[in-house]
């Protein structure tokens, strides 16, 4: 699970082009939105696409997304439970 959390952090920083944020700066339990990492609704849409592209995991609706995007820890658990196979190389 540690490797998955690290992959998610690297993907978020790289693909969302977060300035002045390094993967190691992201707390596993901190919120991804608002006062946490500071992502917004456009980032959420991109994140849904990235999760599907890299892990083959679909986020079906807004409620599921809210739960999955609470934190890196929540996202890793969400992906781990729904993933069928090995994550693609990011």
Secondary structure, DSSP 8 states (H G I E B T S, - for coil): -HHHHHHHHHHHHHHTT-TT--GGGS-TTS-SBTTSS-B-HHHHHHHHHHHHHHH-----SHHHHHHHTT-HHHHHHHHHHH--S-----
